[in-house]
Amino acid sequence: MKQKNYAVNNIKFEIEELLPAVRAGATKVMTNKYRLKQEEVAMLLGLTQAAVSKYINDKYSEKIKNIERGFDKKILDKLVRYMVMGDAGKARKTICKICKNSYPI
């Protein structure tokens, strides 16, 4: 039963904390480095323009910000590059690297 709870907690972490942190980090790279407009970022990430605005203006939880700060910036930049280029396969693999490096211990 303990192992099942661990798996459920990890899935909860990925959905509720890790993915929002990836979106926040990707949003900032897309707008700052690639100079994409909020609407373009929203389309690439499957978000609303309002959600993109919240990420750009740091209007989200400290918990998510702390996870985002822990990301390897090179890997996050690679993810965004693949997304902007439209290479979904490489983007998925890069998200897996972020996830593997981000599990709470």
C-alpha angles and dihedrals in degrees: 000000000000091000091052091052090050091054092047091049091050092051090048090050091051095049101038102033117009099049094048089050091051090049091049093050093043091049091056094047092047094050099038105036102025096031093224119167119246091252091054092049090048091053094049094048098037092242136126119257087245091058090049089051091052091052093047092049095044093244096148137090125299089231091061091043091054092052090047091051089056095058121111099248093211092057092046090050090050090052092052092046090054092047093050090047090050095241100145095173095057091041090056092050090050092051087054090055090051091049094049091051094047108054113126114242 
